[in-house]
Structure formats: C-alpha cells, structure tokens
Amino acid sequence: MPRLVPMSMSDSSEHLHPTFDRMLPRAAKEALLGQSGAVLWLHGLSGSGKSTLALRLERALHDEGRFVKLLDGDNVRTGLNRNLGFSDEDRLENIRRVAEVAKLFADGGVVVVASFITPRNDLRRLAREIVGDDDLLEVYVRASYDTCAARDPKGLYAKAEAGAVSSFTGRDSAFEEPERPDLVIETEALDEDASFDLLLEAARGKIRLPR
C-alpha cells in the first residue's frame, strides 16, 4: 500500500479556516453526558496485561453509566494507522495520531481508554503534550520481558525469537522505564483483580463531574 505524504503546514496553513470559536463548547457536551472527558493511557510491554485491564475498565465504566471509547494498539493498526510500520518514525506518528484522536474524544466529553506499548519517553511526552496534563492519566502496566515472554498471549515472543518479527519491543528495540507515570501497576506481583482495582480507583478519580 502506498504511503500517504501529507502537505507540510507551510504548504497548507494558508488554506485552513478553523471554526473552533463557533463550535459548541466542551462544557455543553460534558453536561449532556454527565461526565468530564479524560484519557486513561495504559502502556507497557506486550503481554504485560494492558489489553486485559483496558477491556475490563471499558466495561466497568460503561456499567457505571460512563460513555467510554477504547483505543487499542492492534485495532488502530488495522484501520487508521494501517500504513505505519515499526520504525522510530512510524512509532512516533502512530502515537501522534492516536493522541490527537484521543484528544478529540476527550474534548467531546468522552472517557478514552488507550492501550498502547508506547515504548519510549519521547512518545509518552508527545502524548501528554497533545492530550494535556489535566485530561491524561498515564498508567504504566509493568512486567519484565521474561515474564511477558513466558505469558506470550499472542505468540509474538516465540515469533520474535524465531526471527519472524522484526523491531520487537524489548528485544530489538528498547522499552524505556517511564519518567513520571501517574500510576504503576505491577502485574507480576498482583493478580488481575488486584491490578484492576487499582486501575478502576484511579480512573474514577480522573473522571470529574462537569462544572
């Protein structure tokens, strides 16, 4: 599939006429939904438990009457980001697009649960800059490479060891310890229920009632 190359801002900005000042304000949408928009961003190695916790969180918040949208790394790469690979440049663009989409949802009063490996600190900083500190809850779902390889729920670690997966995070490309996550969930030390209880409590604290 051919790669799409967008025009640079210098080429296109003169043709843009934003209407932000005429749109319904965020407060009106939050009042309609009875909740504040937020982005609950889970990151960690493949197999650390991100998707399991994200799926449970989506259902739990929905059952509590929240309007929630789940953004999952594999799902997004089958659609919005299907033209991206796993180079450093493509990883950055993957996170940039997801963060911009998450921000759009949050501005509409939606609670976003995002589950992405997000392996480097520059990517986490980018997501935070786009979404904003007030809206972002950064959750590090921590488990060691060896533990994730032993779990290997998608069979990716076995494929990576066999050379069938390139640029595999933790093996071929680095996973950096995060600088300032809002919450760390140690899934090696905690079972799924205990891990989820920590996540749900933090999520409830982030989702404020509208003013």
N, C-alpha and C positions, 0 to 999 in steps of 0.2 A: 504494500500500500504506500503511495507516495506521501512524503512528509509535507504538511502544510506549513508554509513560512509566512507568519503574519507581517503586515506592514509595521515598520517602526513607528513610534509615537511621533517622530519628527515628520514622517510622511503623512500620517493620518489625523493628527490632532486638530489641524485647521478645519477638518470636515466634521468634527464632532460637536454636537449641540446638546449637552446633558440637560435633563429635565428634573434633576434631583429636588430642586426647590419647589416644584409643583406636585410632587408625589405625596401621597398620604404619609404622614409621619409614622415612625416606628411605634410610638406610643399608642396610636389608634389600633394598630394590628395586635399589639400585646394586650390591650384592653379587651379586644374581641376574643382572643384566645384564653385570657385569664392567666397568662404566664409571661415571663420575660424570655427573650431569646438567649441562647447560650450555645457554646461549642465545647463539648466534652471530648477532648482529643486523647485517645489511647495510643501509645507507641511502645514498641519493644520488638524483640526478635520474633521471627516466625516460629510458632509453637509455644510462645510464652503464655498464651491464654487470652490475647486481645479480643479475638473474634468471639470466643465463648462468652466473655464478660460483656462485650458490646451488645450481643444479641439478647442476653438476659436483661441488660439495662434498658434496651429499647422496649421490651415487653413490659417490664416493671413500671416504667414511667408512663407508658400508654395505659396500663391498667389503673394508674393513679389519675388519669384524665389529662395527661400532657400530650401535646401534639409533637411528635418526635420524627426525625428523619435520620436513618442510619446510612452513613457513607463508609463503605468497606473497600479496602485496597484492591482486592481481586475483582470485585464487582465494577469499580470505577475503570479498571484497566480493560474491561470488555466493552466499554462504551466511550465515555468522554475522553479517556486517555489511552485508547487502544493503539494510537500511533506512537506511543512512547516506549522506549526500551528501559535499560537499567544503567546507562552511563550516568556519570555525575550530573551532566547537563540535563538529561531526561528525568532523573530523580528530582532535581530541583523544580523543573517545570511541572512534574506530577504533583508535588506538594503545593506549588503556587496556585495551580488551577483548583485543587481541592479546597485550599484555604479561601480562595475567592468565592467559590460556591457555598462553602460553609458560612461565610460572612453574609452572603445574600439571604440565606435561610434565616440566620440569626436576626438580621435586620427586619425580617418579616415576622418575628416573634416565635420562630420555630426553635425547638431544642434539637441540636445536632449532636449525634454520637458518631465520631470519626475514629476509624480503626486503621492505622497505617504504621508500617515499620518505622518510618521517619528516622533513619539511622544516624544522621549527623546533627550536630548542634546548630550549624548554619541553617539547616532545614527547619528545625524547631523554632529558631529565632524568626525565620521568614513567616512561618505560620502565625506566630504570636503578633508580629508586626501587622500582618494583614487583618487578622481577626480582632486584635486589640486585647489588652490585659483584662479589661472589665468583663469581656464575654468569654474568655478562654479559660478552661480548666485543663491543665496538662497532666496526664496520668501516665506514669512510667510503669508498665507491667513487666516486672523484672524476673528473668530466669536465665541461667547460664546457657552458653552454647551447648555444653554437653547434655544438660537436662532437656533442652529443646530438641536436640538430635535424638535423644532416647525416646521422646514422645513422638516426634515426626508425624503429626496427624495427616499431613498432605503428601508424605513420601518425598518431600523436597530434599531433606538432608541426605537420604540414600542416593538420590539422583545427583546431588552435588558431589558426593564422594566418588560417584562413578564417572564424573566429568560431563554429565548430561545437562547440568545447569551452570551457566557462567555468571560471573559477578554476584555470587551468592553472599548475602549479607552475613557477616560474622566469620566467613571463611575466605572469600576472595576480596571482599570489600569490608571496610571497618564498620563496626557499630560502636559509636561513642557513648560513654556514660553521659546522661543529660546534666545540664548545668543547674537548672532550677525548676524541676517539676513541682507541681502543686501537691501531688500525691504519688507515693511509690507503693506498689502492691507487689509483695514478694510471693510469687506463686509457687516457689519451691518450698517455702516454709508454711504457707497457708493452703488449706483446701479450697475448692471452688466456692463453697458457700461463704466462708470467712472472707475470701477475696472480694466476692460480690457485695457483701455487707459494707465493706469499706468504701467501695465504689459508689454504691447507692447513697450512702450517707453524704459523701462529698458532692454528688450530683444534686441532691435535694438542696444542699446549701448554696449551690451556684444558681439555681433556678429561682429567681426572685419573683414576687408578685409585682405586677406593674404599678407604677405610681398613680 
